[in-house]
Amino acid sequence: MGQGTMPMHGPKTQIVHPMTKQMTKHRVGGRIAVNPAMAMEHKFVALMLKEDASGLANLYSTNAIMYPPDHSEIHGRTAIRKELQGYFDMGKVTSFKYHDLHHRMSGNLWLSAGRVTMIMQPKDGSKPMTQDFRFTDIAEKIGGRWQITMDHASVPMMAPPDPMNYSAPMKRKGVRPEH
């Protein structure tokens, strides 16, 4: 199956959720389906922009693990809510955009990976901060509801310095340019 599609089995079904009515629907075998990873991403963006830490935490399973880009892992929905509230205490998220997205689905699991660009206006009135990070999420269908069970985010690393310094101009002792 291609990116953004999901297998559909059983009777013809149309999946419609208030948050996904504006989303692109996919035809799979004559049926209409909404990719659950995309639906979750739309909810996540809306809740980030509303600064709703409790709503965001409820997208996670009770025993979810989050790996934020700035420190060690966080275990459980309650601790994740507290972490997210800490972000909102620092400033207002004015933009949260996914790009370079990749989705995979198998049975009751889906994986979503890509990049996010987030702009936050600090509460102290200083210049807005733009953060670009990579993410990988895994979700499971638990109790009939998709819940994020693993959330990993990282800041792209700078290329390590070239130990041989190949990019620097060569300096040779005792060699003179030819005339």
C-alpha positions as CSV (number, residue, x, y, z in Angstrom):
1,M,0.0,0.0,0.0
2,G,1.3,3.5,-0.7
3,Q,1.9,6.3,1.6
4,G,-1.2,7.7,3.2
5,T,-3.4,4.6,2.6
6,M,-4.7,2.0,4.9
7,P,-6.1,-1.5,4.4
8,M,-9.9,-1.8,4.8
9,H,-11.6,-5.1,5.5
10,G,-15.2,-6.0,6.1
11,P,-18.3,-4.1,5.0
12,K,-18.1,-0.8,3.1
13,T,-17.5,1.9,5.7
14,Q,-17.1,5.6,5.7
15,I,-15.0,6.9,8.6
16,V,-15.8,10.5,9.5
17,H,-14.7,12.3,12.6
18,P,-15.4,16.0,13.2
19,M,-11.7,16.8,13.2
20,T,-11.1,14.9,9.9
21,K,-14.1,16.2,7.8
22,Q,-11.7,18.6,6.0
23,M,-9.0,15.9,5.5
24,T,-8.3,14.2,2.2
25,K,-10.2,10.8,2.1
26,H,-8.6,7.9,0.3
27,R,-10.5,5.4,-1.8
28,V,-9.5,1.8,-1.0
29,G,-11.3,-0.9,-2.9
30,G,-14.3,1.4,-3.5
31,R,-14.5,2.4,0.1
32,I,-13.6,5.8,1.7
33,A,-11.1,5.7,4.6
34,V,-9.2,8.3,6.6
35,N,-5.7,7.4,7.6
36,P,-5.7,7.3,11.4
37,A,-2.1,8.7,11.6
38,M,-3.2,11.7,9.6
39,A,-6.3,12.1,11.7
40,M,-4.1,12.0,14.9
41,E,-1.7,14.6,13.4
42,H,-4.6,17.0,12.7
43,K,-5.9,16.6,16.2
44,F,-2.3,17.1,17.6
45,V,-1.9,20.4,15.7
46,A,-5.3,21.8,16.7
47,L,-4.6,21.0,20.4
48,M,-1.0,22.4,20.2
49,L,-2.4,25.7,18.9
50,K,-5.1,25.7,21.6
51,E,-2.4,25.0,24.3
52,D,-4.5,22.1,25.5
53,A,-2.0,19.9,27.5
54,S,-4.8,17.7,28.8
55,G,-6.3,17.1,25.4
56,L,-2.8,16.3,24.0
57,A,-2.1,13.9,26.8
58,N,-5.3,12.1,26.2
59,L,-4.0,11.2,22.7
60,Y,-1.4,9.0,24.5
61,S,-1.9,5.7,26.1
62,T,-1.8,5.5,29.9
63,N,1.7,3.8,29.8
64,A,3.1,5.8,26.8
65,I,6.7,6.8,26.6
66,M,7.8,10.1,25.2
67,Y,11.4,11.0,24.3
68,P,11.5,14.8,24.1
69,P,14.4,16.4,22.3
70,D,15.8,18.2,25.3
71,H,16.0,15.5,28.0
72,S,15.4,11.9,29.1
73,E,12.3,9.8,28.5
74,I,8.9,10.5,30.2
75,H,6.7,7.7,31.2
76,G,2.9,7.8,31.4
77,R,0.1,10.1,30.3
78,T,0.2,12.2,33.5
79,A,3.9,13.0,33.2
80,I,3.4,13.7,29.5
81,R,0.6,16.2,30.3
82,K,2.9,17.9,32.8
83,E,5.7,18.1,30.2
84,L,3.4,19.5,27.6
85,Q,2.0,22.1,30.0
86,G,5.6,23.1,30.7
87,Y,6.0,24.0,27.0
88,F,2.9,26.1,27.1
89,D,4.1,27.9,30.3
90,M,7.1,29.1,28.3
91,G,5.1,30.6,25.5
92,K,2.4,30.6,22.9
93,V,2.7,28.1,20.0
94,T,1.8,30.2,17.0
95,S,2.6,27.6,14.3
96,F,3.0,23.8,14.3
97,K,3.5,22.3,10.8
98,Y,4.3,18.8,9.8
99,H,6.4,18.1,6.7
100,D,8.2,15.2,5.0
101,L,5.7,12.8,6.5
102,H,5.8,9.0,6.2
103,H,3.1,6.6,7.4
104,R,3.1,2.8,7.8
105,M,0.2,0.7,9.1
106,S,-0.2,-2.9,10.0
107,G,-3.2,-4.2,11.8
108,N,-3.7,-2.3,15.1
109,L,-0.4,-0.4,14.8
110,W,0.7,2.6,12.8
111,L,4.0,4.4,12.6
112,S,4.3,8.1,11.6
113,A,7.6,9.8,11.0
114,G,8.7,13.1,9.6
115,R,9.6,16.6,10.6
116,V,7.9,19.4,12.4
117,T,8.5,23.2,12.4
118,M,7.1,24.9,15.4
119,I,7.1,28.6,16.2
120,M,6.7,29.8,19.7
121,Q,6.3,33.3,21.0
122,P,8.0,33.4,24.5
123,K,5.8,34.9,27.3
124,D,8.6,37.4,28.1
125,G,7.9,39.1,24.8
126,S,11.3,38.3,23.3
127,K,11.8,37.3,19.6
128,P,9.7,34.3,18.4
129,M,11.6,31.0,18.5
130,T,11.5,28.6,15.5
131,Q,12.3,24.9,16.3
132,D,12.7,22.3,13.7
133,F,12.7,18.7,14.8
134,R,12.3,15.1,13.7
135,F,9.7,12.8,15.2
136,T,8.7,9.1,15.1
137,D,5.4,8.1,16.7
138,I,3.9,4.7,17.1
139,A,0.2,4.2,18.0
140,E,-1.9,1.3,18.9
141,K,-5.6,0.8,18.7
142,I,-6.5,0.2,22.4
143,G,-10.1,-0.2,23.6
144,G,-11.3,0.8,20.1
145,R,-9.3,4.1,20.1
146,W,-6.0,5.0,18.5
147,Q,-3.5,6.1,21.2
148,I,0.2,7.1,20.9
149,T,2.3,4.6,22.7
150,M,5.8,5.8,21.8
151,D,6.8,9.4,20.8
152,H,10.3,10.2,19.9
153,A,11.5,13.7,18.9
154,S,15.0,14.9,18.2
155,V,16.7,18.0,16.9
156,P,18.7,17.4,13.7
157,M,22.4,17.2,14.5
158,M,25.0,19.3,12.8
159,A,27.5,17.5,10.7
160,P,30.5,16.6,12.9
161,P,33.7,18.5,12.2
162,D,35.9,16.9,9.5
163,P,38.8,15.4,11.4
164,M,41.0,15.5,8.4
165,N,39.9,19.0,7.6
166,Y,39.5,18.2,3.9
167,S,37.4,21.3,3.3
168,A,40.2,23.7,4.4
169,P,42.7,25.0,1.8
170,M,45.8,22.9,1.7
171,K,49.0,24.4,3.1
172,R,52.2,22.8,2.1
173,K,55.5,23.7,3.5
174,G,58.3,24.4,1.0
175,V,56.1,24.2,-2.1
176,R,56.1,27.2,-4.3
177,P,53.6,27.8,-7.0
178,E,55.0,27.2,-10.5
179,H,55.6,30.3,-12.7
